Amino acid sequence: MAEKPEEILKLFSKSEELLEMFRKGRAFTEELMYENERLRYRSVQLEREKMDLSGTLVREIERIKMENAQLTQKVEFFNSRFEQIEAENKDFAQRYVEVEEQNESLANLYVASYRLHSTLDPSEVVMCINEILMNMIGSEEFGLFVVDEESNELLLAGYEGEIAARLERGRVSFGEGLEGIVAQTGEAFFTEGAGEHGEVCACIPLKIKERVVGVVAIYRLLKHKGGLSQLDHKLLELLAGHAATALVSSRLYAEKDRKLKTIEGFMSLLRVK
Amino acid sequence: MSGKAFLVVDDSATFRQLLCMSLARLDGIKESDITQAIDGQDALEKVREGQFDLILTDIRMPNMDGLEFVRRVRTELNQKDLPIIIISTKGSEEDIQLGMSMGANGYLSKPISMAKLRELVTGIIPE
């Protein structure tokens, strides 16, 4: 059974090679196991990171959703506030127009009443009423009548247009015609709107308390006026009271002044004698 | 419109007062900036004597009417650039054309509204 030494050596060398191969295999297996461990660790790590990220993502989505809801609420609030401010703005603009109209109306009424009471000369008072009727109301044809208490008639004291030519003697009896009826009843009369050529019928009594001292009758307005406005009605209301007072007080003053001058004349004559 | 001088020409004292009050309600205008004239003759003398930025005149006036006044301001006084607004009870298209042909820069019909007066005045003299 003795083998040859070359064969033994060959066998020994092969077993050495085999051993070396096993050693290498072991080292490789160990390396693989280490790599496997590392990869598993990395996988766990990535899994954790993934979970962390998805958690963050969910939280971020929730936060953005909340922010979105808040912003939507804000937009809704701003929209409603904008609408509210716009409505307020419109309301202010409307009120501005109203205040402007009221100012205009007050300015007209102030000037009219100021002018009516700025003189004690009856002819100036009549002129002032004429000016108000022409320039402020826009009457083209009108008559201003004063009550003549002696004859119980209306006497035409101021006019514009053809009324003087239409009236015989420039007088109207109480109860006759619209002017006479208004003087008798003390009730104003108005027609709505104006005709094609400005024809209108407005007749107002000039009164001190219940006593009628005159009548203003408007027969035609300026062609470009559509009718009597609210301001015109206010001016006519003002005329009804203030013009009456101005007319009567100026007439009384003129009468007293005339009497005073007559008495003074007598007195100076007596002194001379 | 602060510091601007205005001339109001009308034979009706009532309307002059109303117009002065209305002008004084525009921004920057004081009643002391407004001069009054009782007819065209009076107004012509005032234009000769002073400097005005805007004239507002009636048409129907004694001595010299508004149209003659405008014509003389443009020709006699050679004030071609002086703005003039006519304010009159005459409000037909022909009346307006006649007024503008005489050299007026604007036309308002009586009774005046504050809004129209503001529009016309600020159109000629910016606020």
Interface residues (C-beta under 8 A of the other chain):
Chain A: E100 N103 E104 A107 N108 Y110 V111 A112 Y114 R115 C128 E131 I132 M134 N135 M136 I137 G138 E140 L222 K223 H224 K225
Chain B: S12 A13 T14 F15 Q17 L18 M21 S22 R25 T89 G91 S92 S109 K110 P111 S113 M114 A115
